[in-house]
Amino acid sequence: MGKLKELGLNTICTHVGEIEDKQFKGSVSPVYMSTSYAFDNVDVKRYPRYFNTPNQEGLCKKIATLEKTEDALIFSSGMAAISSALFAFLQKGDHVILQQVIYGGTYNFVAKEFEKYGIEYSYTESHSIEDFKKLMQPNTKIIYIETPSNPLLGITDIKAIADLAKERNVLTMIDNTFATPINQTPVDFGIDIIVHSATKYMGGHSDISAGAVAGSKKHIEQIWETARNFGGNLSDFMVWMLERSLKTLNLRVKEQTKNAQVIAEYLDENPNIDKVYYPGLKSHPNYELAKSQMKNFGAMLSFELSEGIDAMEFQNALQLIKPSMSLAGLESTTVSPAQTTHALLSEEERLERGIKDGLIRFSTGIEEPEDLIADIEQAILKTKKELV
Ligand SMILES: *Cc1c(COP(=O)(O)O)cnc(C)c1O
């Protein structure tokens, strides 16, 4: 791409980072599967695990442009991205502050790996900035947040976190998977490093496992030093697939977000639903904060079924909407955290985290919202009837 400044989102998604096919003038990027490149008379020593093959470099440009950062790296999974990014900056004796509610895989990674390497950590008790302040120590190196969070769509004040961290020279990392750069660009508020499970919205079709990290040249360089040792690079064919997926990121996420708002409002009015968690509802405790830091409220929501409607039976009764552990595909899916992601916790521990048995996390797809609503409606009626 030439020197066009300030491109719109759909243009960035479609074109930035594309590789020109000089040989055949094809319309899309060629895919270079080579794992071996010449070393003489070239200024870049290319190798897949060095994260610098042509397709990797092209896609990194697109992701960095979307996140408004100088640079980015692509990984084979979200956890490869998150683990490489954290370990790039941490050493024995360092301390990390983590937000109370984070993705289960990240939680497990911290629980299993940090102690082994002598890294200290603390979890906040809420999303409030006061909580983060309380946990600051002289050896605090990183603050790690995730907003909106999983599964209750809690909102953390991104700017307050970035300000707090800058005051004390602490690095900030955010998991931006749920929001996507379409709905939230954390560097606008001073966050240093953005991580993604590209398996979710960036891939968007429930058929790619990938991860991404975005940040300044300096930070990405440091993450790269660690990443090439851990070796979590993505195969170039999948990089190419991800480039293809990202072309429709804005189209997909915009539509999914629009549907989520409609469904959240419908559920909010439904007498068979006790509670709806969606930052785009005025009843969400952090609606104003979400509005101030998100461009739109995203496509994930959760709701509690009223007593008398069993979560499993309800999900089995759905005809269009599929039960699924993962999220963010074109298709709408549900999961009941009490029976899956949080099943290993005791009921008391679950309730402490606000996870009731009737809680359903809903990943909104691109289907027509009236079809989704009709499906939810019939599943509620059917499940209720069966209980009588
Ligand atoms: C899925 C997910 C991850 C982990 O990504 P993988 O691609 O499964 O490794 C991290 N954070 C969030 C918010 C996720 O939803």
The ligand as a Tripos MOL2 file, in Angstrom:
@<TRIPOS>MOLECULE
LIG
   15    15     1     0     0
SMALL
NO_CHARGES

@<TRIPOS>ATOM
      1 C1        -10.0320  -18.3320   23.8070 C.3       1 LIG1
      2 C2         -9.4510  -17.2300   24.5740 C.ar      1 LIG1
      3 C3         -8.0800  -17.1930   24.8840 C.ar      1 LIG1
      4 C4         -7.1260  -18.3200   24.5160 C.3       1 LIG1
      5 O1         -6.9990  -18.4720   23.1460 O.3       1 LIG1
      6 P1         -6.6150  -19.8750   22.4300 P.3       1 LIG1
      7 O2         -6.6010  -19.5070   21.0050 O.co2     1 LIG1
      8 O3         -7.6470  -20.8680   22.8260 O.co2     1 LIG1
      9 O4         -5.2850  -20.2660   22.9600 O.co2     1 LIG1
     10 C5         -7.5990  -16.0950   25.5730 C.ar      1 LIG1
     11 N1         -8.4190  -15.0940   25.9610 N.ar      1 LIG1
     12 C6         -9.7290  -15.0970   25.7010 C.ar      1 LIG1
     13 C7        -10.5720  -13.9630   26.1650 C.3       1 LIG1
     14 C8        -10.3040  -16.1600   25.0000 C.ar      1 LIG1
     15 O5        -11.6120  -16.1560   24.7590 O.3       1 LIG1
@<TRIPOS>BOND
     1     1     2 1
     2     2     3 ar
     3     2    14 ar
     4     3     4 1
     5     3    10 ar
     6     4     5 1
     7     5     6 1
     8     6     7 2
     9     6     8 1
    10     6     9 1
    11    10    11 ar
    12    11    12 ar
    13    12    13 1
    14    12    14 ar
    15    14    15 1
@<TRIPOS>SUBSTRUCTURE
     1 LIG1         1 GROUP 0 **** ****
